[in-house]
Amino acid sequence: MSKQRLHLVFGGELENLEDVRFRDLSALDIVGVFGSYAEAEKAWRAKAQETVDNAHMRYFIVHLHRLLDPDDDGKF
């Protein structure tokens, strides 16, 4: 059985385009937790496309499995 590699997709509106600092933490969009990078990337692309007209809106993929197991050197 392969390791479960969890990925979090979330986003929000940035204060400016030079830094990753969100305007309103209470308004962060938590898209979800996904069991593979491929699933997370699909969700990330969909959200990025939905918000393409807002230059300050950014979505990210966080490799939760790396936080849970720092010795996990798997690429994705």
Secondary structure, DSSP 8 states (H G I E B T S, - for coil): ------EEEEEEEBS-TTS--BS-GGG-EEEEEESSHHHHHHHHHHHHHHTTT-TTEEEEEEEHHHHH-TT-----
